[in-house]
Amino acid sequence: MHDVIINGETIHEMSKLEAKSIDLIFADPPYFMQTHGVLHRVEGTEFQGCNDDWDKFSSLNDYEGFSRKWLTECRRLLKPSGSIWVIGSMQCIYTLGHVMQELGFWFINDIIWHKTNPTPNFTGSRLNNSHETLLWAVPDKSSRFTFNYKTAKHLNDGKQLGSVWRFPVCSGSERLRDSQGRKLHTTQKPLALLERIIAISSKPGDLVLDPFGGTMTTGAAAKKLGRKYIMIERDNEYCTYGQKRLDSVSFEDSEISRAEFDVKPPRVSMIEMINAGYFTEGESFTLKDGKDPAYLQADGKLIYHDEVFDMHTCAARAKNLKAKRVNGFDYWHVMRGGELVSIAAVRENYRAENKSPCSDLTGGNVNC
Ligand SMILES: C[S@@+](CC[C@H](N)C(=O)[O-])C[C@H]1O[C@@H](n2cnc3c(N)ncnc32)[C@H](O)[C@@H]1O
């Protein structure tokens, strides 16, 4: 099941999903803000902050108990290679982080979302609250999670991406309105924030879950980037508006959505290249100096000084290295057109001339 909004209570709905089936979770849960009454701007107009029933709990214990239940479900659903991102404010992030650590999640980063256009502190009674925190975690310390490092760098004008992110809060035409023109949702998150999270911590075709869908920002970002999604939301109205929003979004093919900067090229075997005529049985492989050749066998191994080795072990021997094996593609050369050429260059040539239509579309990341 994917590309759906499930209208229901999140813990109950998550319990029906298959264990270890989700690649990425983004959770924007109730914050338990404990705000009371209406806030007024300096000029007297009302400010619609988050005072929603879904954000109310009887006590911190009650809130912590709820958090523990949905985070336990998240842990059950995440693949061993999956990631979870949880967003929160000072009212909840410490509780959420504490529960996550107790459940065994391993933190990768905490990210400050610095709001470039924060809601002012109308009364001037404390600092203007201009950030929220995102916790990025994986199932355990040894998890081999997706991090599209080069994509993150590309998104940051070629510089390594840090843990303070500057985005405006959702406003203007991005903000969903109800039939009376009021804000549909008090806590709609910016699409750009979700796009960044999905682009850097998932692969094309991955399945993204959002247990607290709201206006379906996560689904919109996932669809735009060619990921699958499951959104859970209890409120009918949010689901209806959210479905319209998702229907209006399309996949946008780009270097980012293809994770092109980080995709590893498909593996190619020597035998495959010999069979395709890119190398010939009996031809000589040498180091850069062109001396002391090894000879290629039909099975991709090399004969060197009358002994047979795989080409990685043989490269270590020929280089006289302490290491038993090195990457042979970094060392061996062959003659092409009267010049010594690295076998890695021949392999690149093979890849370029034998690209499957599938790897063109997905960067080789997805089974299709
Ligand atoms: C903080 S908002 C999420 C906003 C969303 N990220 C967006 O960009 O629109 C939390 C949402 O979770 C929903 N919610 C709260 N408790 C829930 C529960 N137990 N089961 C399902 N949905 C719930 C609320 O109705 C609310 O829309």
The ligand as an ORCA input file, in Angstrom:
! r2SCAN-3c Opt
* xyz 0 1
  C       1.492     19.345     13.961
  S       0.223     18.839     12.937
  C       1.013     18.286     11.453
  C       1.077     19.350     10.376
  C       1.685     18.863      9.078
  N       3.081     18.542      9.246
  C       1.526     19.885      7.973
  O       2.531     20.343      7.386
  O       0.398     20.239      7.680
  C      -0.300     17.363     13.700
  C      -1.471     16.687     13.012
  O      -1.659     15.428     13.622
  C      -3.049     15.150     13.740
  N      -3.168     14.223     14.883
  C      -2.973     14.513     16.187
  N      -3.109     13.407     16.945
  C      -3.407     12.407     16.095
  C      -3.646     11.017     16.267
  N      -3.614     10.447     17.487
  N      -3.905     10.275     15.174
  C      -3.939     10.832     13.938
  N      -3.712     12.141     13.713
  C      -3.446     12.913     14.775
  C      -3.699     16.482     13.956
  O      -5.034     16.468     13.510
  C      -2.785     17.425     13.139
  O      -3.318     17.655     11.866
*
